[in-house]
Amino acid sequence: MAMAANEIETLIKEALPDADVKINDLRGDGDHYAAFVTSASFKGKNRVQQHQMVYNALRGRMGNELHALALQTAIPEGV
């Protein structure tokens, strides 16, 4: 079962309300996405911790409804 891009965005924003989330469906199949997430919540966290925060926001859907997610995270400038 595929997952819609807006579902991914919603889940991330529920967990990280200040997040700016951009989702790109890489193959048009609803299974392979790229996500770029910017959030002040990432400040002080290393890249692995930032990615874990996003994966936790997906509530276990990674590897199930969501097959692949190429993830990039960033802290907003000036934070």
C-alpha positions in Angstrom: 0.0 0.0 0.0 1.4 3.4 -1.1 1.5 6.5 1.0 0.5 10.0 -0.3 3.0 12.8 -0.1 0.6 15.0 1.9 0.3 12.2 4.5 4.1 12.3 5.0 4.0 16.1 5.3 1.2 16.0 7.8 2.8 13.5 10.0 6.1 15.4 10.1 4.4 18.7 10.8 2.4 17.1 13.6 5.6 16.1 15.3 7.6 19.2 14.3 5.1 22.0 14.0 7.6 24.6 12.9 8.9 22.4 10.1 9.1 23.4 6.5 8.6 20.2 4.6 9.1 19.6 0.9 8.2 16.2 -0.5 9.1 14.9 -4.0 7.7 11.6 -5.4 10.8 10.3 -7.1 9.1 7.6 -9.3 5.4 8.6 -9.3 4.5 5.4 -7.5 3.8 6.7 -4.0 6.6 4.4 -2.6 9.8 6.3 -3.3 10.1 9.9 -1.9 12.7 12.5 -1.3 12.0 14.8 1.7 13.7 18.1 2.7 12.8 19.1 6.2 13.9 22.3 7.9 13.2 22.8 11.6 14.6 24.8 14.5 14.0 21.6 16.6 17.1 20.2 14.9 19.3 22.7 16.6 22.0 21.0 18.7 21.3 17.6 17.2 23.6 15.7 14.8 22.4 14.6 11.4 21.5 11.1 12.7 19.4 12.5 15.5 17.6 14.8 13.1 16.8 11.9 10.8 15.6 9.9 13.8 13.2 12.7 14.7 11.7 12.6 11.2 11.5 8.8 11.1 9.8 8.8 14.6 7.3 11.3 13.2 6.3 8.7 10.6 5.1 6.4 13.4 6.4 3.1 12.0 5.2 3.6 8.5 8.8 3.6 7.1 9.4 0.2 5.6 5.6 -0.5 5.5 3.4 1.9 3.7 6.4 4.0 2.9 9.1 2.0 1.1 11.9 4.5 0.6 12.6 8.1 1.8 15.7 10.0 0.8 15.9 12.4 3.7 17.7 15.7 4.0 17.4 17.9 7.1 18.5 21.4 8.0 18.3 24.1 10.6 16.8 27.4 9.5 19.3 30.2 9.0 19.6 32.5 11.9 18.6 29.9 14.5 
